[in-house]
């Protein structure tokens, strides 16, 4: 079970590595838009969604290849460790 625990830990670290920058950026953009909306008293729903959507889309376009490469490495590692996991 030690090998499975290592793979699970690697998968969780990879998930955090891929999601945290996107979530933090979306949160920062959302907070900035909320402050601007509060200051100008313009409460339009598309003004909150559009900047976050564009920012997250740009991050995925810029770093998507890097993320897919990391996912591919993890997949290769999992496939390579299958015999070890089956034997126990």
N, C-alpha and C positions, 0 to 999 in steps of 0.2 A: 504494500500500500504506500510505501514511501515514494515510489516513482509517480503514482497517481497524485499524491499531495503536491509534489513539485510541479506537475503539469497544471494542476488547478491553480496554484499560486501564480505561475507564469501567465495563465489566461486572465486572472484577475488583475494582475499588474498591467498587462497589455490593454485590457478594457479601460482601466483608469488612465493610462497614458494616452489613449485615443480620445476619450470623452471629456476629460477634465479641461483641456485647453478650449475646446469648443463651448462647453458649458460656462466656463468663466468669462469668455469673450461675449457670449450672448447675454449673460447677466450684466456685464459692464455696459454694453450697448443699451440694454433695456433700462438700466438705471439712469443712464445719461438722457435717453429719450423721455423718461418720466420726469426728470428734473426740468427739461426744456418745456414739456407740456404743462407742468405746474406753473412755470414762470410765465408762459404765454397764455395760459388758460384755454388752450386748444385741446379738446378731448376727442380726437379722431382715432378710431380703432386701427385704421390702416397705418397710421404713423407709428404705432407701437410694434406692429408685426413686420412691416417692410424692412426697416433697418436690420432687425435681427435676422430675418430671412436672407438678406443679401450678405450679411457678415458671415453667417454660418455656411452659406453656399460658397463664398470666396475661400473660407478656410478649408472646406472639403476639396475644392478644386486645387488649392495650393499644396495641401498635405495629404491628399487622398492616396497618391502613389506610395508615399512613405508608409502610411497606415496599412495599405494592402501588402506591402513588402513584409512588414512585421507579422501580419496575420499569416502570410505564406510560410514564413520561417517557423511560426508556432505549429502550423499544420504539418510541415515536414518533420518537426521534432516529435509530434504526437504519433505520426505514422511510423517513425523509426523506433519508437518505444513500445509499440503494440506487443511485440513478442515478449518483452520484459514484463509488461503488465499482465499478460495472460498467464505467464509462468508463475507470477506471484513473487 
